[in-house]
Each structure stands twice: as structure tokens, then as C-alpha cells.
Amino acid sequence: MAKKWNLDQLTEENLKEQIEKAREAGKRADATLARAESVSYSKLDNLITIRLKNGAISSFPPTLVQGLADATPDEIADFSLDSGGRSVRWESLDIDFSIPGLVANIFGTKEWMAELGRQGGLKITPAKADAARKNGAKGGRPKKS
């Protein structure tokens, strides 16, 4: 239900007080929530970098982001940040992501993220191979009871 305004109680003083409260709430949100001050893309490093208003920085390759994996560098570089620093949009690709999601390493749908995890699990590293050998020497994976 829409709030009904009592115009008789709306005074210059009340309005100034409400504006000041809103500004204070915005400052608190900027200090505690993931709000972007800027977003940039380096073609040289192939990294998207998000600088938050609280001083934190997050970087990641666009290949992790659903919809950007097959995009050209020029398409990746063509984005806009909303005025509140809450989301980034790639207009030509019709892709939107929230800043809190990107900072939390949420780069797409659950299915997309599961596939990223599966691909990561397929990687063979010396540490993974060594762990498998040690586990095999113990008789392999324990049987479920």
C-alpha cells in the first residue's frame, strides 16, 4: 500500500531532517556494503577490477563471468556502472551483474558456477597428483559403510 503524505506536516525543517537522515544512511551503506567507486577492464592483463568505496579491490578474468567468456575485448570494455555503485551493465551483451555478487565471486547462475567448479576439479596439478598417490598408498578412498 502506498504511503499517504500529510502535506500539512511537511515543513522545510522536516524535509531538511529527512534529507540529512538519508545522506547519513547512504554514508553508512557506502562504508559497509559492497558499493563500487569504479570498475575498469585491462585488455593487457585481461582483468576486470572493481574498486569499492570502502577501499577494497577485487579483480577477476572476464572468462569466469557468464556471458563474457566468449566476448571480445572491445565488448568487455564497453560497460557502465550505475550511479549508486551497485551494479555493472554490458549493454551490447545484455548482461547485468550486481557488485556484491561479483565481489563475492558469484559470476553467473548456479549451473554456470557448478560448471566452473567442475572444470576446476578436472585440472591436474602436482599437488593433486601427489595427494592421489598418497591416498592410493593407504588403500584408496574408504568404503562407505
C-alpha positions as CSV (number, residue, x, y, z in Angstrom):
1,M,0.0,0.0,0.0
2,A,1.3,3.4,-0.9
3,K,2.3,5.8,1.9
4,K,-0.1,8.8,2.2
5,W,1.6,12.1,2.7
6,N,0.2,14.5,5.2
7,L,1.1,17.8,3.4
8,D,0.1,19.8,6.5
9,Q,3.1,18.3,8.4
10,L,5.5,18.7,5.6
11,T,7.7,21.6,6.6
12,E,11.0,22.9,5.3
13,E,12.6,21.7,8.6
14,N,11.1,18.2,8.4
15,L,12.3,17.9,4.8
16,K,15.8,19.0,5.7
17,E,15.8,16.5,8.5
18,Q,14.7,13.7,6.2
19,I,17.4,14.6,3.6
20,E,20.1,14.6,6.3
21,K,18.9,11.1,7.6
22,A,19.0,9.8,4.0
23,R,22.6,11.2,3.5
24,E,23.8,9.5,6.7
25,A,22.2,6.2,5.7
26,G,23.9,6.5,2.3
27,K,27.3,7.1,4.0
28,R,26.8,4.1,6.3
29,A,25.9,1.9,3.3
30,D,28.9,3.1,1.3
31,A,31.2,2.2,4.3
32,T,29.7,-1.3,5.0
33,L,28.2,-2.6,1.8
34,A,29.9,-3.5,-1.5
35,R,29.4,-0.3,-3.5
36,A,31.7,0.3,-6.4
37,E,33.6,3.5,-6.7
38,S,34.9,2.4,-10.2
39,V,35.1,-0.6,-12.5
40,S,37.8,-1.0,-15.1
41,Y,38.9,-3.5,-17.6
42,S,42.6,-4.0,-18.6
43,K,42.9,-5.5,-22.1
44,L,46.6,-6.1,-21.4
45,D,46.1,-8.1,-18.2
46,N,42.6,-9.4,-19.3
47,L,41.3,-8.4,-15.8
48,I,38.1,-6.6,-14.6
49,T,38.9,-4.6,-11.5
50,I,36.3,-3.3,-9.1
51,R,37.3,-0.6,-6.6
52,L,34.9,-0.4,-3.7
53,K,34.0,2.8,-1.9
54,N,35.3,1.2,1.4
55,G,38.8,0.8,-0.2
56,A,38.7,-2.9,-1.1
57,I,39.7,-4.0,-4.6
58,S,38.5,-7.2,-6.4
59,S,39.9,-8.4,-9.7
60,F,39.0,-11.4,-11.9
61,P,39.3,-12.5,-15.5
62,P,36.2,-12.0,-17.6
63,T,36.3,-15.6,-18.7
64,L,34.9,-16.5,-15.3
65,V,31.8,-14.3,-15.9
66,Q,28.8,-15.9,-17.6
67,G,28.2,-14.1,-20.9
68,L,31.7,-12.6,-21.0
69,A,33.7,-15.7,-21.6
70,D,33.3,-15.5,-25.4
71,A,33.1,-11.7,-25.6
72,T,35.7,-9.7,-27.5
73,P,38.0,-7.3,-25.5
74,D,36.1,-4.4,-27.0
75,E,32.7,-5.8,-25.9
76,I,34.1,-6.4,-22.4
77,A,35.4,-2.9,-22.2
78,D,32.0,-1.4,-23.1
79,F,30.2,-1.4,-19.8
80,S,28.6,1.1,-17.4
81,L,28.4,1.4,-13.7
82,D,25.2,2.6,-12.1
83,S,25.3,5.8,-10.2
84,G,25.0,4.1,-6.8
85,G,27.8,1.7,-7.5
86,R,25.5,-1.3,-7.0
87,S,25.6,-2.9,-10.5
88,V,27.6,-3.0,-13.7
89,R,25.9,-3.5,-17.2
90,W,27.3,-4.6,-20.5
91,E,24.6,-3.1,-22.8
92,S,25.7,-4.6,-26.1
93,L,25.8,-8.1,-24.5
94,D,22.6,-7.5,-22.4
95,I,24.3,-8.6,-19.2
96,D,23.9,-7.2,-15.7
97,F,25.7,-8.2,-12.5
98,S,25.4,-6.9,-9.0
99,I,28.6,-5.5,-7.5
100,P,28.1,-7.5,-4.2
101,G,27.7,-10.7,-6.3
102,L,30.9,-10.1,-8.3
103,V,32.9,-9.2,-5.2
104,A,31.6,-12.5,-3.6
105,N,32.8,-14.4,-6.7
106,I,29.3,-15.1,-8.0
107,F,29.9,-15.0,-11.7
108,G,26.6,-16.4,-13.0
109,T,23.8,-18.8,-12.4
110,K,24.1,-21.9,-10.2
111,E,24.6,-24.0,-13.2
112,W,27.3,-21.7,-14.5
113,M,29.1,-21.8,-11.2
114,A,28.8,-25.6,-10.9
115,E,30.4,-25.9,-14.4
116,L,33.3,-23.6,-13.3
117,G,33.8,-25.8,-10.3
118,R,33.7,-29.0,-12.4
119,Q,36.2,-27.5,-14.8
120,G,38.5,-26.6,-11.9
121,G,38.2,-30.1,-10.5
122,L,39.4,-31.6,-13.8
123,K,42.7,-29.7,-13.5
124,I,45.7,-31.9,-12.7
125,T,48.4,-30.3,-10.6
126,P,51.5,-31.8,-9.0
127,A,49.9,-31.3,-5.5
128,K,46.7,-33.1,-6.6
129,A,48.6,-36.0,-8.2
130,D,50.8,-36.3,-5.0
131,A,47.7,-36.4,-2.8
132,A,46.1,-39.1,-5.0
133,R,49.3,-41.2,-4.8
134,K,49.4,-40.9,-1.0
135,N,45.7,-41.8,-0.8
136,G,46.3,-44.8,-3.0
137,A,49.1,-46.0,-0.8
138,K,46.7,-46.1,2.1
139,G,44.3,-48.4,0.1
140,G,42.4,-45.7,-1.7
141,R,39.2,-44.0,-0.8
142,P,37.5,-45.6,2.3
143,K,34.4,-47.6,1.6
144,K,31.1,-46.2,2.7
145,S,29.5,-48.2,5.5
